[in-house]
Amino acid sequence: MKLLAALIVTIGVGALLVAEAAMQPSSQDRIVLYSIYGSLAVVTALAGWLLARLAGRFTSVTAALQVVGVAAVLVAGASVAVAAGSMFLSSHDLRLVYVSLALGTGLGLALAITVARSMTGDLRRLEATANAVAQGDLSARTGISRRDEIGTVATAVDSMAGSLDAARRDRAAADASRRLLLAAVGHDLRTPLTSIRAALEAIQDGVATDPDRYLRTMHTDLDQLSALVDDIFLMARIEASDLSLDPVAVDLAELADDAVASVTPLALQQDVGLEMNRHEAAQVQADPVALGRVIRNLLDNALRHSPPGGVVTVVVDDGNGPTLTVIDQGPGFPPEFRDIAFDEFSRSDSARDRVTGGAGLGLAIARGLVLAHRGEIWIPEGPGGRVRFRLPAADEVSAEPPETARTVPTSYPG
């Protein structure tokens, strides 16, 4: 009501000032004008008060808009009728004015109904979408495109539904990842534990013909268990952005040489050759231990998928920034696997165990460590299996601590 009163006063003062400037009314005219304005102001205030009291009782916005439209036309018509009645018009002219006012009121009502139907149609769509979302249909959308408040609410409802849908998909993905984690860890723990149990029982029962060989096997199984636990712990720290890196200026090629040397015994055992292809110096600011782990993980993955007699090649260059590529002569990454290759516990062949296929954490850990160094890692096109990562040059790294990102890019550099 305060707003209505302020508007009535503002409009009335403006109208009277215009009348004074345009008409230069006499004292009698001023009395008539002020009387008309005062009467209309009182009627408008009463109508506004009544409509505000009744607004919450209307069963639809259409009815409310129609009533408001008719009230607005009636107020305007009343002002014209009072003004016309105060003039020296013939009864015929006065009737014509009244008929015109009745026609205007009808046209105003028609306009109010038309506008109200358009608005209430969109409001019904808003209601239907909100009910659908409340019942679990998170794909429901309003489809409303307006620039007014209804459009703003519709956009908010669509955005809310989209956010809820994305949250549901994330929750489903998290549940699937948790189930995969439990299954993968259980599988990778069961094999070495079963082997250790069998060896211990053989030694305890005195049926082990070569106890030293059994102990060596147990030691190997314990190494596998220890490596798996270390991988899981490191992956948890990567996901929690809890890595403690100690970056220094290092040569990427020298780290690659060290990594190649460390996996050479395994390569010889698998009859796979190793080649180092260094084009130019590639200085990076990185934690040597973490970055060495990345390269060894990539080499380990390449060795597992390289055929006997094949060659694994490490290429280091600095064309578009320090870049390292590990290439094997295996079948390469299946197209359907490329998008999830860097996910935890992902394997291109789900039947592989830890010995033949790893726990599925190698590439995930490599991705996390590369991203922690503000680098990027991706799978280029073949032939063979290829994994490439690029790091900022040593002089491009800022002093700010790196943050580990978890998002895998959907499109990869060439």
C-alpha positions in Angstrom: 0.0 0.0 0.0 2.9 2.4 0.6 4.1 1.8 -2.9 0.6 2.4 -4.3 0.2 5.6 -2.3 3.6 6.9 -3.5 2.7 6.2 -7.1 -0.7 7.8 -6.8 0.8 11.0 -5.4 3.6 11.1 -8.0 1.3 10.5 -10.9 -1.2 13.0 -9.6 1.4 15.7 -9.0 2.8 15.1 -12.5 -0.7 15.3 -14.1 -1.6 18.5 -12.3 1.7 20.2 -13.2 1.1 19.2 -16.9 -2.4 20.6 -16.6 -1.1 23.9 -15.2 1.5 24.3 -18.0 -0.8 23.2 -20.8 -4.2 24.6 -19.8 -3.4 27.5 -17.5 -6.6 26.8 -15.7 -8.7 29.2 -13.9 -9.6 28.9 -10.2 -12.8 27.1 -11.0 -10.9 24.7 -13.3 -8.4 24.0 -10.6 -11.2 23.1 -8.2 -12.7 20.7 -10.7 -9.3 19.1 -11.5 -8.4 18.7 -7.9 -11.8 17.2 -7.1 -11.5 14.7 -10.0 -8.0 13.8 -8.9 -8.9 13.4 -5.3 -11.9 11.2 -6.0 -10.0 9.0 -8.4 -7.1 8.8 -6.0 -9.4 7.6 -3.2 -11.1 5.1 -5.5 -7.7 3.8 -6.8 -6.3 3.4 -3.3 -9.4 1.5 -2.2 -9.3 -0.7 -5.3 -5.6 -1.4 -4.8 -6.1 -2.3 -1.1 -9.0 -4.6 -1.9 -7.1 -6.3 -4.8 -4.1 -6.8 -2.5 -6.3 -8.5 0.1 -7.9 -10.7 -2.6 -4.7 -11.5 -4.5 -3.9 -14.6 -2.5 -7.4 -16.0 -2.9 -7.5 -16.2 -6.7 -7.4 -19.7 -8.0 -5.2 -18.8 -11.0 -2.9 -16.1 -12.2 -5.2 -15.7 -15.2 -8.1 -14.6 -13.0 -5.9 -12.2 -11.0 -4.5 -10.6 -14.2 -8.0 -10.3 -15.7 -9.3 -8.6 -12.5 -6.3 -6.2 -12.4 -6.7 -5.4 -16.1 -10.4 -4.7 -15.8 -9.7 -2.6 -12.7 -7.1 -0.6 -14.5 -9.4 0.0 -17.5 -12.3 1.0 -15.1 -10.1 3.5 -13.3 -9.0 5.0 -16.6 -12.6 5.0 -17.8 -13.9 6.6 -14.6 -11.4 9.4 -15.0 -12.6 10.1 -18.5 -16.2 9.7 -17.6 -15.9 12.2 -14.7 -14.0 14.6 -16.9 -16.6 14.3 -19.6 -19.5 14.7 -17.2 -18.0 17.9 -15.9 -17.9 19.4 -19.4 -20.7 21.1 -21.2 -21.6 18.2 -23.5 -24.9 17.3 -24.9 -26.6 14.2 -23.7 -25.9 12.6 -27.1 -22.2 13.3 -26.8 -22.1 12.1 -23.3 -23.7 8.8 -24.2 -21.2 8.4 -27.0 -18.4 8.9 -24.5 -19.9 6.3 -22.2 -20.3 3.8 -25.0 -16.7 4.4 -26.0 -15.6 3.8 -22.4 -17.6 0.5 -22.3 -16.0 -0.6 -25.6 -12.5 0.3 -24.2 -13.3 -1.7 -21.1 -14.2 -4.7 -23.1 -11.1 -4.4 -25.3 -8.9 -4.0 -22.2 -10.5 -7.2 -20.7 -9.8 -9.1 -24.0 -6.2 -7.9 -23.9 -5.8 -8.9 -20.2 -7.2 -12.4 -21.0 -4.8 -12.9 -23.9 -1.7 -11.8 -22.0 -2.8 -13.8 -18.9 -3.3 -17.0 -21.0 0.3 -16.7 -22.4 1.8 -16.2 -18.9 -0.3 -18.9 -17.2 0.6 -21.4 -19.9 4.3 -20.9 -19.1 3.5 -21.1 -15.4 1.7 -24.4 -15.9 4.8 -25.7 -17.7 6.9 -24.5 -14.8 4.6 -26.3 -12.4 4.6 -29.5 -14.5 8.5 -29.5 -14.7 8.8 -28.9 -10.9 6.5 -31.8 -10.2 8.3 -34.1 -12.6 11.7 -33.2 -11.0 10.2 -33.8 -7.5 9.0 -37.2 -8.7 12.5 -38.1 -9.9 12.4 -37.2 -13.6 15.6 -35.1 -13.7 15.5 -35.0 -17.5 12.4 -32.7 -17.4 12.9 -29.2 -18.7 10.5 -26.2 -19.0 11.6 -25.2 -22.5 10.6 -21.6 -21.7 12.5 -18.8 -23.2 11.5 -15.4 -21.9 13.3 -12.3 -20.6 10.9 -11.5 -17.8 10.7 -12.9 -14.3 9.0 -16.1 -15.5 11.9 -16.7 -17.8 14.3 -16.2 -15.0 12.5 -18.7 -12.8 12.3 -21.2 -15.7 16.0 -20.9 -16.3 16.6 -21.4 -12.6 14.4 -24.5 -12.6 16.1 -26.0 -15.6 19.5 -25.3 -14.1 18.5 -26.9 -10.9 17.2 -30.0 -12.7 20.5 -30.1 -14.7 22.5 -29.9 -11.5 20.5 -32.6 -9.8 20.8 -34.8 -12.9 24.6 -34.3 -13.0 24.8 -35.0 -9.2 22.9 -38.2 -9.7 25.2 -39.3 -12.5 28.2 -38.4 -10.4 26.8 -40.4 -7.5 26.2 -43.4 -9.8 29.7 -43.1 -11.2 31.1 -42.9 -7.7 29.1 -46.0 -6.6 30.3 -47.8 -9.7 33.9 -46.7 -9.0 33.6 -47.9 -5.4 32.3 -51.3 -6.5 35.1 -51.5 -9.0 37.7 -50.5 -6.4 36.5 -53.2 -4.0 36.4 -55.9 -6.7 39.8 -54.9 -8.1 41.5 -54.7 -4.7 39.9 -58.0 -3.6 41.0 -59.7 -6.8 44.5 -58.3 -6.6 44.9 -59.2 -2.9 43.4 -62.7 -3.2 46.0 -64.1 -5.7 49.2 -63.3 -3.8 47.5 -64.1 -0.4 46.4 -67.5 -1.7 49.9 -68.2 -2.9 51.5 -67.2 0.4 49.0 -69.3 2.3 49.7 -72.3 0.1 53.5 -71.9 0.5 53.2 -71.5 4.3 51.0 -74.6 4.6 53.5 -76.6 2.5 56.4 -75.5 4.7 54.4 -76.2 7.9 53.3 -79.6 6.7 56.9 -80.5 5.7 55.9 -81.2 2.1 57.9 -78.4 0.6 60.8 -80.1 -1.2 62.6 -76.8 -1.7 61.8 -74.4 1.2 64.1 -71.7 -0.1 62.2 -71.6 -3.4 58.9 -71.4 -1.5 60.3 -68.5 0.6 61.4 -66.7 -2.6 57.9 -67.1 -4.0 56.4 -65.7 -0.8 58.8 -62.8 -0.9 57.7 -62.0 -4.5 54.0 -62.2 -3.5 54.7 -59.9 -0.5 56.4 -57.4 -2.9 53.3 -57.5 -5.1 51.1 -56.8 -2.1 53.4 -54.0 -0.9 53.4 -52.4 -4.4 49.6 -52.6 -4.5 49.2 -51.0 -1.1 51.7 -48.3 -2.1 49.7 -47.6 -5.4 46.4 -47.3 -3.5 47.9 -45.0 -0.9 49.5 -42.8 -3.6 46.3 -42.7 -5.6 44.4 -41.6 -2.5 46.8 -38.8 -1.9 46.6 -37.7 -5.6 42.8 -37.6 -5.4 42.9 -35.7 -2.1 45.5 -33.2 -3.6 47.8 -34.2 -0.8 51.0 -34.7 -2.8 54.2 -33.3 -1.4 56.4 -32.4 -4.4 59.9 -31.1 -4.3 60.4 -29.6 -7.8 63.9 -28.9 -9.0 65.3 -28.2 -12.5 65.9 -31.6 -14.2 66.5 -32.9 -17.6 63.5 -35.0 -18.8 65.8 -37.2 -20.9 68.1 -38.0 -18.0 65.0 -39.1 -16.0 63.9 -41.2 -18.9 67.4 -42.8 -19.1 67.2 -43.8 -15.4 63.7 -45.2 -15.8 64.8 -47.3 -18.9 67.7 -48.6 -16.9 65.4 -49.6 -14.0 63.1 -51.6 -16.2 65.8 -53.2 -18.4 65.9 -56.5 -16.4 62.1 -56.9 -16.8 62.4 -56.1 -20.5 65.1 -58.8 -20.9 63.0 -61.3 -19.1 60.1 -60.6 -21.5 62.3 -60.5 -24.6 61.4 -56.9 -25.3 64.0 -54.3 -26.5 64.2 -50.8 -25.1 65.3 -47.8 -27.2 65.9 -44.2 -26.2 65.3 -41.4 -28.8 66.4 -38.0 -27.5 66.0 -35.1 -30.0 67.1 -32.2 -27.8 67.4 -31.0 -24.3 64.1 -30.8 -22.3 64.5 -29.0 -19.0 61.6 -29.1 -16.6 60.9 -28.0 -13.1 59.7 -31.2 -11.5 60.0 -33.6 -8.6 62.5 -36.2 -9.9 61.0 -39.0 -7.8 57.4 -38.4 -8.9 58.3 -37.8 -12.5 60.5 -40.9 -12.6 57.5 -42.8 -11.3 55.4 -41.5 -14.2 58.0 -42.7 -16.7 58.4 -46.1 -15.1 54.6 -46.6 -15.0 54.4 -45.8 -18.7 57.3 -48.2 -19.5 55.8 -50.9 -17.3 52.5 -50.6 -19.2 54.2 -50.7 -22.5 56.3 -53.8 -21.6 53.1 -55.7 -20.6 51.5 -55.0 -23.9 54.5 -55.4 -26.1 54.9 -58.7 -27.9 58.0 -60.9 -27.4 60.7 -59.6 -29.8 59.1 -56.2 -29.9 60.7 -52.8 -29.0 59.5 -50.1 -26.6 60.7 -46.7 -27.6 61.0 -43.6 -25.4 61.0 -40.3 -27.4 62.0 -37.0 -25.7 61.7 -33.7 -27.5 61.1 -30.0 -26.8 59.3 -28.9 -29.9 56.1 -27.6 -28.2 57.4 -27.9 -24.7 59.2 -30.7 -22.9 57.4 -33.8 -24.2 57.9 -37.6 -23.6 56.3 -40.4 -25.5 56.4 -44.1 -24.8 55.6 -46.3 -27.8 55.2 -50.0 -27.9 54.6 -52.4 -30.8 51.5 -54.0 -29.2 47.9 -53.8 -30.5 47.4 -50.3 -29.1 44.6 -49.0 -27.0 41.1 -50.1 -28.0 39.0 -47.1 -29.1 36.4 -47.7 -26.4 39.2 -47.8 -23.8 40.9 -44.6 -24.6 38.4 -42.4 -22.7 38.8 -44.4 -19.5 42.4 -45.4 -19.8 43.4 -42.9 -17.1 40.7 -44.0 -14.7 41.5 -45.9 -11.5 41.5 -49.7 -11.8 40.8 -49.6 -15.6 42.1 -52.4 -17.7 41.8 -52.8 -21.5 41.3 -56.5 -20.7 39.3 -57.1 -17.5 40.5 -60.7 -17.4 44.1 -59.6 -16.7 45.4 -60.1 -13.2 48.1 -58.1 -11.5 51.0 -60.1 -13.0 49.8 -59.8 -16.6 47.8 -56.7 -16.6 48.5 -54.7 -13.4 46.0 -53.4 -10.9 44.8 -50.7 -13.3 46.4 -47.9 -11.3 49.6 -47.2 -13.4 48.1 -44.8 -15.9 45.8 -43.2 -13.3 48.8 -42.5 -11.1 50.8 -41.2 -14.1 47.9 -38.9 -14.9 47.7 -37.6 -11.4 51.4 -36.9 -11.1 51.6 -35.2 -14.5 48.6 -33.0 -13.7 50.2 -32.1 -10.3 53.1 -30.7 -12.3 50.7 -28.7 -14.4 51.2 -30.9 -17.4 49.0 -32.8 -19.7 48.9 -36.5 -20.6 47.0 -38.2 -23.4 46.9 -41.2 -25.8 47.9 -40.3 -29.4 46.9 -42.3 -32.4 48.9 -45.5 -33.2 50.4 -47.5 -34.7 51.0 -49.5 -31.5 50.3 -48.3 -28.0 51.4 -44.7 -27.3 51.1 -42.5 -24.2 52.5 -39.0 -24.3 52.8 -36.3 -21.7 54.0 -32.7 -21.8 55.2 -30.5 -19.0 55.8 -26.7 -18.8 59.4 -25.7 -19.5 61.5 -24.9 -16.4 61.3 -21.2 -17.0 57.5 -21.3 -17.4 56.7 -22.7 -14.0 55.3 -20.1 -11.5 56.1 -20.2 -7.8 52.6 -21.2 -6.8 52.1 -24.7 -5.6 50.5 -27.1 -8.1 47.0 -28.4 -7.7 46.0 -31.9 -8.7 43.1 -32.0 -11.1 40.9 -35.0 -11.5 39.2 -34.2 -14.8 40.4 -36.2 -17.8 40.3 -34.2 -21.0 37.7 -35.3 -23.5 39.8 -34.1 -26.4 43.6 -34.6 -26.6 46.3 -32.7 -28.2 47.7 -34.2 -31.4 
